[in-house]
Amino acid sequence: MRIVLAGATGTVSSELVPQLLAAGHDVVGLTRTASGAQRLRAAGVTPVVTDVLAADALLAALDGHSGDAVIHQATAIARTPAFHRDLHPTDALRDVGTRNLLRAAKQLGARRFITQSFFLGYGWRDHGPGLLTEEHPYAEPERGPFGHHLRSLRSNEDQVLGSPDLEGIALRYGLFYGPEPATRKMLDLARKRQLPIPRPAATLHPIHIADAASATVAALERGRAGQAYNIVDDEPVDMGDYLAALAETAGAPPPRRVPGWLLRVTPYLHSLLVGTRIGLDNSKAKRELAWTPEYPTYRDGLPSTVDR
């Protein structure tokens, strides 16, 4: 297939591009910068420099192109967010950016559209010890700062899964890690003993970026229209255990443990690392996409963060 990939120089796309090419697909990569276009060209991708938030410019840039599918991987997250405002640019990409890319997909003649969604759309709170399936309520309205993020996640999925013109699929990715900038930054902080473990620590559900990419390729080829899939590895993790394992991977001493209230000065980070417990059931993705994570747990995947 001919794939138009938004966010082609982002975290997931660093693994997704080579996997798409290896599967025999042609890739047109959208990027906002000339330097990004140069990197894409070197990787064997046809670059298009444009901004997905500018509808007219996006449609003009893609005039004359065609595609069988569009994959929306555009985010504006360069590091772990500390404040709610750090997520607002990505919220816009999930709302306005999705709307513009759906218009572009129609212009391209695409039949399939895959969008990046997020496991915390189920809610930044304690969900208890069970695993949530895709049938669990998702992105329900909420007041306060989380409401802004949830509205964008709801908008993203509603637009894609409800599209009358396209086979829309949403991938609810877990917490990314792997050989990528955010994980490398955490490894560096661990070596400097600047990565403390809060007490009590959250429980979150990770996914290695290589497995996120392979699930995306599988969804492109086998996903059912109108469906969302939980894309996580086989085991949620206590973030205290995760940060300790990350420090060990970095060859650093065990992290210090600090009271969780110290993180309240960074409200979003506090809610993420202290107040949340969430695990997802990935059996639907395994069954319907014929997908299995290469790294079933963070223990299997963390060594890859320093081997490359």
N, C-alpha and C positions, 0 to 999 in steps of 0.2 A: 504494500500500500504506500501511498504518498501521504506522509504525516506532516501536519503543520503543528509545531511545538512552541507554545508560549512559555516564556521563562526558560529558554533553551540553555542558558549559562548558569542556571541555579543549582541548588544542592542535589535534588533528585536527578536532574537532567545530566549531571556529571557522570552518573551511572546509566541513565536511561538512553542517552544518545548512542553510546557504543552498543548497547543491547538491541536497540532498534535497527541499527545498521547491520549487526551480525545476523538479525532475523530476516534480512533481505529487504527492509523497508527503505524508502527514500525519505529524507527529513529536510523540511524547510524550518529553520530555527528563527524565532523572533527574539530580538535583543534591542535594548535601548541605546547601545553604544557602538562606536566604530571598533573599539578594541574587542568587544564581544563578538562582533561580526568576523573579525580576523581569527579569533580562536575557533569559531564555528567552521569557518572555511577550511582551516587546517585540520579539523576533525572529520571533514568529508560531508559537511552540512551546508546547504544553501542558506545563506543568512539574509534576513530582512530586518533592517533597522527601523523600528517604529515603537510607539507607546500604546499599549493596549487600553490605556485610560482615555485616549483621544480617538473617538470613534471614526471621525472623518479621515484622520491621518492613517489610521489602521487600515481602513477599507481601501484608501488610495495606494498604500504601500503594497497591498496584496492584489491589486488590480492586475489581471493577466496571469495570476497563479491559480492552480487548482489543487484539490486535496481530497483524499478519501476519508480522512479523520483529522480532528483537532484535539490536541491534548493540552489542557490548561494546567501548567505547573508554575505560573507566575506568582511569586510572593515578594515581599519587601523586607524579609527577616534576614538580617546579616549576622545576628548574634542572638543569644538567649534574651528575650525581652525581660526587662525589669519593671517597667511601668506600663499601664494600660495604653497610654498614648503610643508606645512603641509598636503596637499592633494595628493602629488605625490605618496606615498605608496599605497593609495587607488586607484589612477589612474592605477597603475600597476596591482592591483587585478582585476580591471574592464577589463583590456586588456589581459595581459598574464595569469592571474588567470582564467579568463573565458575560454580562449583557452585550458588550461590544464584540467579544469573541464569538458569541452565538450568531450575531449578524454576519461576522466574517465567514463563519462556517457555511452559512447559507450561500454567500457570494462565491465561495470556493467550490461549491457543489459537494461538500462533505456529507456523509451519511451517519457518521459516528462521532460522538463528542465525549471525552473523558475528562473529568475535573478532579483536582486535588481538594479533598475535604480533610477533616481533622478529628481525631478521636475525642478531643475535649469538647466537641459540639454536644456530647451527651451531658455536659455540665461540669463546671469546676467545683466539685464537692465530693463528699464521701458517699460512694455508691455501694458500700458494703463489700463483702468478700466474694460475691458471685461474679460471673462473667456476663457482660452485656452483649446481646445479639443485635442485629440490625433492626429488629422489631421494637427495640426499646425506644421510647420517645426521644426525639433528637431536636436539638436547637429550639427548645421551648422558650417562649417569651420570658424575659426577666428584666427587672429594673436594675438600675445602677450600671457600673462600668462593664460588667460582663454582658449586659444586654446588648451593647453595641457589637461585641464580637459575635454573639449568638445570632443576631439579626443578619449579619453578613454571611454567616455559615448557612443559615436557613435560606437566604436569598440565592446563594450559590447553588445549593442542591435543588431548590424548587425550580429554578430556571432550567437547569440541565435535565433533571429527571422528568420534568413536565413538558419538555420541548415537543411540539407536535411534528416537527420537521426532521428530528434527529434521533438516533439511538443514543440516549444519554445515560452515562454511568458515573457514579461518584465513588471515589476511593477514600475511605476514612482512615488515613494513615495514622500510625502511632507516633511516638516521640522519636524523631530522627536521631541516629548516631551513625558513626562510621568514619571513613577517611575524608572528612569534610571540615570546613573552617571552625564551626562551633565546637565540635568534639576536640579538635586540635587545640583550641583555646582553653578548653577545660583541662586537657592534659598538661598544658603549660602552667595553668593556675595550680594544679595539683603538685607539680614539681616545686613551685614556689610556696607551697603550703598556704595557698590563698583560696582553697576550695573546701570550706567547712561543711560538715554534715549537720543539718538542723535536727533538733529533737522536739517533737516527733517528726519523722520524715514521711513524705507522701509516698503513695504507691501509684506508679504510672506504668504504661505499657509501651515498650520501645519497638522500633523496627529499624533494622539496618538499611541504609540507603540502597544497597545493592538488591535487597529483597523488595523494597518499595518499587524499585525500577522493574524487577522481573514480574511483579504482580501487575504493573501497568501494562507491560507487553502482553501478559496473559489476558488482561481485561480487554485490550484492544482486539484480540483475536477470538476470545471466547465469552466475554461478559454479556450478560442479558440486559437488554434495553430497559431503562427505567429502574434499575437496581443500584443500591448502595452496598459496598463491601467493606468490612473491617479488615484493614491490612496491618496486622501486627504480628509479632513473633509468638511463640507458644507459651510465654510466661510473663505475667506482669512482675514488676520488680519494686521492692522497697528501695527508695532512692538512697537511703543510707548504705545499703548493700551495693548499689550501683556505683556510688561515688567512691566507696572503698575499693571496689574492683577496678575502677578507672585509675585511681591513684597507684594501685599495684601494677597495672599495665604501663603506667608512666615511669615506673621505677622509683616512685616517691614514697615517703613515709605515710602511714595511715593518717587520714584527715582528722583535724580537730572536730570535736562535737560541740555545738553551741545551742543555746535555747532558740527555738523557732521564732520567738517574738522579735529577735534582733533583725529579722528580715522584713519587718513591717514597714521599714523606711522605703522598701521597694515593693509596693503593693501587689503587682502582678506576680513577681517572683515568689513572694510569700505565699500567695494562694496556690501557686503551682507546686512548690516544694514542701509545703507544710499542711495545707488544708484539703488536699485532694486524695481520694483513693478510687482508682478505676482500673478495671481489667476488661478486656474485650474477648469475645468468642470469634475465632478466625475460621471456624469450620465451613461456613458458607463459601468463603473465598477458596479454600482448599478444594471443596467439592465441585463448585461450578466453574472455577477458573483452571482446575487441574494445576494448582500452584502449591508449592511447598517452600518455606523459607530455607535458604542455604544456611542461615545462622538461626537455629531454633530459639536460642536464648542469648542474652547479652554476654554471657560467659564465653559463648562460642564466637561472638562477633567482635568483642573488644580487641583481641590481638590484631585484627585487620587494620585497626586505626593507626598502628605504628609500623606495620610491615610494609606499607606502600610508600 
